[in-house]
Amino acid sequence: MKVGNPIHHQFQYLLEIKKTERKWHFPFLASLCIGACLFIGYFLGKPNYGSLSSLGALTILYFTSAPITQRMIHLVVCAFGIVFSFTISLFFSFNIYVAGISLGIISFLAHFLSSYFKIPPPGNFFFIMVASMASTYSFDLEMIPIRVGLVAMGAILSCSLAFLYSVFIEKNEIIIAPKRSLSKKRYTKFVESTIIGFFMMLTLMVGHILNFQNTYWISIAAVAIIQGRNFEHVKQRNMHRILGTFIGIGFVWLILLFNPDTIIMIVIITVLQFIIELLIVRNYGFAVIFITPLTILLTEIGSGAHYHAENLIHARLIDTIIGSLIGLAAGFFLHHQQIINKLEKNIRYSYFKFKNIKK
């Protein structure tokens, strides 16, 4: 009897290239949305504003192949979700512990609603990502309307370009979105959302306790890991994230070594976004290689600061490892059926007990 090589089977997924029906012009649309915000900000002399508005432009990544009416409603709702997540986190960023609780609640809502309404990938990811970034911004009450307005303008730009794309390019592409599945038990979504909310709150607290500068990198790494379909997939994404980040850091070190001008970095970011959208559905690990320099360059444009390459490599790698481990722990609880069942039972018991007390 022939026995396969378990090590080969375990790591085969690292180099596996999946087939996809995604066309090349959608990655172009996504890079256009992000790049347009950055270029507009640059030519207006406010590159940091362009960086902020590009967060709202991430709305384009929720583009679906549903009929145009459903597609645009879906995008507008997702745009509102991104702006809402960003706004609430900004308001509660005055204290790290309040910000952590706020991030936990937003993460709970993001997962619960995206799971209930069966929002396709990226699902809860960008709602949580922009919330974690906003939670680490320095609190400035006067700047909140400006920051929220910039993110909202980026979202509006994405919706506008998506509408034009739908009318002139994908007008004949009509794929009915699948109906909601009722396979999960009544309280499963609530339990999953609570677990995710708790661990996302933990990422912010851990980053603060360790006195890290960009705490949201830990949060982003963690939420990326828990997107896995099952615990095995979570472990695979964990490996992808760490290896991809390590290679990506070397890539961004080479870029910063040449000390490029802001306009060159914007061009690089636009190209990176195109490459990421080509790769993300084919191999997550390869995509992370380019996600890492994109996020770092966006941060540099937004802050106007210049990082020392050595410090950057060390900080980014440590953040990713810690975030990935927290995400792995969250994934263990999310995909451990006995724990989920026990938590569901306790919630049902508490609910009915509270209901009887009210009567």
N, C-alpha and C positions, 0 to 999 in steps of 0.2 A: 504494500500500500504506500502510495507516494504522499509524503507530507510536505506541504508548502513551507517556505521560509517565513516564520512569524515576524522576524525583524523587517524583512523586505515588505511584507504585507502591512506592517504597522506604519512604516514611513513612506509607503508608495504614494499616499495622498498628497505628500509635500510637493511632488512634481506633477501631479495629475492635472491635466488641462481638460476642463469640462466643456461640452458642446453647449452652445447657446443660440437662441434665435434673435438676440439683440443686434440691431443694425448699427453700422458705424456712425450714422448721423445723430443718434441720440447722445453718445459721448461728446460729439461736437457741440450739440445743443447745451449740454451740461457745462462744458468748459466755456462756452460763450456767455452763459449766465453769470458764472463766477468771475470770469475775466472782465466782462463789461463793467461790473461793479468796481473792480480794482482799477481799471483804466480810467473810469470817470472820476474816481477819487483822486487818482494821481494827477490828472490834467486840471483838476480844480484846486490842486495844492493841498489836498487833505487825504493822503494815502491811508491814514488810520480810519477815516470815515469809509473809505472803500472796503477796507478789511472787515469792518463791522457789517456793512450792507451785504457782503458776500455770505454772511451767516444766514441771512434771510433768503438769499438766492439758492441755498441748499434745498429749498422747497421743490426745485425741479427734479430732484432725485426721487420724489414720490409720484412721478409721472407713470400712468398706467396705460394699458392698451384697451381700456373700456371705451364705449361710445363717447363722443366728444362732450356731450352734456354731463354725463357721469364723471368723466375725466376731469373736467374743469371744476365741478363741485368738489370732487375729491382733493384737488390741488389747493383750492381756496380754503377748505377746512384744515388741511395740513399746514398751510401758511399761517392761518390763525393760531394753530397749536404751537408752532415755532415761536411766533411773536408773543403769545401768552406765556409760554415757558420762560422765555428770555426776560420778559417784563417782571414777572413774579419774583424770579431769582434776583434781579437787580434790586428790587424793593427790600429784600431781606438779606442783602449782602453786608449790612452794617455790623453784623456779629457772626463770627464763624460758626457758632453752635446753632444760632437761628437759621443761618444759611444752610447748614447741614440738614436740619429738620425740613426746611423748605424744599431742598433738593430731593429728599426722601419722599415727600408728599407728591411732588411733580413727577418723579419716577414712577410712583404708584399709579397715578392717574394716567400717565403716558402708556404704561404697559396694559393697564386694565382696559382703557378705551381702544387702543390699537388692537388688542387681542379680541375684544368683544365685537368690534366692527370688521375684524379680519383685514386690517390694513396690511398689504403685502410688504415684503422687504423694501426699504430698511426698517419698517415697523416703528418701534419706539425709539430707535437709536438717536436720530437727530434732535428729537424733542429733549431727550436727556442730555445730549451733548451740549446744546446751546445753553441749557439750564446750568450745567456744571461750570461752563465757562463764565457765565454771568455771575455766578455765585462767588467767583474769585476776583471780580473787578473791585477796584477801590470804590467805596460808597460815596457818591456825589449826587445829592438830590437834584441839583440843577441840571446835571448831565443826563438824567434818566430819560426825559422826553426826547432829547437828541438821539441818544443811543437806540431807544425803541423805534423812533421814526426812521432811522437808517436801516435797521433790520427789516422794518415793515416795507420800506422802499425796495430793498433787495428781493423780498418775497413777491411784491407786486410786479417787479421786472420779470421774475421767473414765470409767473402766471401769464403775463402778457406774451412773452416769447413762446411759452408752451401753447397758447391759443393760436398764434400765427403758425407754429409748427404743425399743429393739429389740422388747421384749415388747408394749408398748402402742401403738406407732405404726407401726413398720416391720416388724411381725410377718409381714405378707403379701408384703413386698418381698423376693423371693429371686432373686438373679442370680448364677449360677455364675461364679466368678472364672476368668479364662483360665488355661490350663495354661502351664507354663514353656516358653519358646521356646529352641530349641537353635541359633538362627541364628548366634550369635557363636562364634568359635573358642575353643579350650580356654583359651588364655592371655590372651584379650582382657580379660576382667574383671579379671585380676590386673594387667595393664598399666595399665588405666584407673584402678584403685584406687591404684596406686603414684603415678601422676601427680597425682591429687587429694590424696593424703596429703602429697606433697612441697609442693604449692602452698599447702595449708592450713597446714602448718608455716611456710612462708615468710610468710604473712600475720601470724602472731604475731611473728616475728622482725623484720619490717619495722616493725610498730607499736612494738616495743620500741626499735629503733634510732632511730626518729624521736621517741621519748619521748612517744607519744600516751597519753592517759589511759584511754580505753576502746578497747583494741586489738581487742576482739571485734567491733566494728562493721566493721572491715576484713574480718575473717573471714566475717561474715554476708553482707556485700555480695558477696564472692568466691564463696561457695558457692551463693548465689542465682543468680549469672550462669551457673555451669557446669551448671545444671539443663537447659539448652537441648538440644533433640533433635539439632541439628546446629550447625555453626559459624555459619550464617546466623541461626539462632534464638538462639544465644548473643549475637551482635551486637545483635539486637533487644532481648533482655532487658537488655543493657548500657545501651542507650539508654533503655529504660523505667525502669531502676533510677535512673539519674542524674537524668533529668527529673522522675520521680515523687518522688524524695527532695528535690529542689530546691523543688518545690511544697509537699511535706509539711512541710518545715522552716518555710516561711512560715505554714503552718497551726498548727504547734505554737508558733510565736512568738506568734501571736494568743492561743492558749490560756493560755500562761504570762504574757502581758501582764496578764491579769486576776488573776493570783496565786490560782488556785482552791484551795479546801481539799482535803484528801486524799480525802474522801468524794466530792467532785465529780469529781476526777480518776479515781476508780475507776468512777464512772458513765460518764464519757467513754470510758475504756478498754473497758468492756463493750460500749458502742454501737459503738465503732470495730471491735472484733472481729467483731461482727455484719455490719457493712458490708464488711469485708475478705473474709469468707467468701462474701458475695454476689458480690463483684467478681472474686476471684482466678481463677475459672474462666472469666470473661468477658473481662477485660482486665487483664493483669498491671500495666501502668503505672498505671492508675487505682487498683488495690489498693495499690501502693507509696505513693501519696499518703497513705493512711491507716495503712499499716504504720509509716511513719516516726514520726508522733506517738505511736502506740501503744508502740513500743519505748522511746522517750525518756521517756514518762510512767511506764512500768513501771520504768525505771532510776531515775527520780527518787523514786518511792515506795519502791523497794528500798533506796536509799542514804540517804534522808531528807535529801538535799542539795537546794539550790535553785540552778539554773543561771542565769547571766546570758544573756539571749536572744542577744546578739551573739556571745558566745563559743560558744554552743551551735550556732548556725547555721554558723559557720566550721568548727568541729571536725567536726560531723556531715557536712558537705558534702565536706570534704577526705578524711575516712575513707571515704566512699562512693566517691569518684572513684578513690582508690588501690585499694580493694578490688575495684572493678569492672574496673580495668585488669589486676589480677592474675588475676581470674576470666576475663577475655578471653584472656589469655595461656594460662591452663590450658585453656580451650576450644579454642584453636588446636591444642594438642598432642593433646587428646582426640579431635578430629575430623579430624586429619591422618592419613589412612590409611597413607601411606608410613612415617611415624614409628611408628605403632602396629605395622605389620608388621615393621619392623626390630627394634623392642624385643621383640616376640614371638619372633622368630628367635633373638635373643641369649639370651633366657630359656630357650628350648628347648635351645639348645646348652649353656648352663651347667648345666641340669638333668641332661642325659644325661651330661655330662662328670663331674659330681659322682657320679652313680649308678655310673658305670664305675670311678671311683676307690675307692668303697666296696667294690665287688666285688673 
